[in-house]
Amino acid sequence: MGEWGGDIRSGLIMVYMSHIRFRIEGWLSHSRLWTYGVAIAFLCGILIFLGFPVFPQPPVTVRVLIQAIDATHWQPLVTQFNQTHSDIQLEVVKGPNNTNLVEDLYTSAFLLGDSPYDLVYMDIVWVQKFAAARWLTDLSDRVTPEQLNVYLKGDIEGGRYQGKLYRIPFQTDGGMLYYRQDLLAQIGATPPETFAQLMALSKILQEQNLVAWGYVWQGKQYEGLSAMFTEILAGHGGFWIDPDTQAVGLDQPQAIAAVEFLRDTLAEGISPPGVTTYSEEETRRLFQNGKAAFLRNWPYVYSLASDSELVGKFAIKPMMHTPGNKGGACLGGWGLGISKSSPHPDAAWQVIEYFNQPEVQRQYFQQTGYVPARRSLFYDSQLITQSNHLPRLLPVLDSSVLRPPIPQYAQASDILQRYLSAALTGRETPQRAMELAAKETRALLLRGG
Ligand code: GLC
């Protein structure tokens, strides 16, 4: 055993020693792993606490539904937003161009439950209904009163419901009269102040074969008809619905006279018969192609007409009125709210903040002619150089008339559109149409919606 016994013993000792070394190394590497693990976890904790993204997150998608025409206009802004916000992906869903249909799409999405839209791009007349139905998030705490002072007063008022704020304006609108100053100069006339003057001037221009039609306006049965009528009604000293008292003025003599004026433009051949099927774009094209002397439309027409052969030949002014009354512009416009069911209200708010930057609104105006919601841009030297009509727009917008800010607005507008259309197409007399419209509107308000 002698030699072999010693060998076996030293062999056993070596195996034992290497086992111990292996255990110690294992333990050491294990404890090192622990130490590293704890250190990494600690570091991550600090980074998370400081707001650094530790693990790359996919961007949050913020979706909004808008009219197809606006979706095209928005494209450059959406691209810029997405390039500068790696954590948010703004996705625009294209809707139809008719504002009523877009409202219907939002309404059915909300009624079905979880709306797929985080942001709601709202016409000023939708706010009350959407807010009363609790489909929108209250934005009051996200802005200070000073921050709201930069917008038109009517735009902010139109965004409130029961004292809370639900819409931040982006683009503002007000109806006004476009007229051909070159044609008026040819007959030595000044632009019309009253409805009667508009009729008389139209007849002279038409009789002298200077123009095919006198006056074009939106007579199709849709929201644009209610907006246009709000102005004719105000110019006659009438009112639609008083939001405070719920009084309805549609069957009063001023309202009937307003419908009769529109009927006369058709009966006397001042407006083309097709006007009862026209929305904004059809009337703009007629005016821009030199076929009409006067046009009622929104400010976006100014830039488009300035880019046509009409440049230098037309001007704008507040809408007409009857003697003793004031012409009123209907306040329109679009802004953003946040859907109550959005899982990403903070990301949606970042989009609103982006769209409300002066640079973004300036760029949008330069691109599209859509008037910005921020008042300071009306005096922006860069913009005025290109569009010197901007400062003249502000007083028109400041004295504008709101369509009734009530939750039942969509139904009230639908009633008015139906009866106006019946009167304009000769299916009812103005008197009877307005009596029926008033009766139905009163019943609607009594029912409470
Ligand atoms: C414009 C106005 C909007 C109005 C609509 C009617 O888009 O901004 O307020 O309801 O026209 O067609």
Residues whose N, C-alpha, C, O or C-beta is under 5 A from the ligand:
A	BS01	GLC	T99 D123 I124 D173 E223 G224 A227 L331 G332 G333 W334
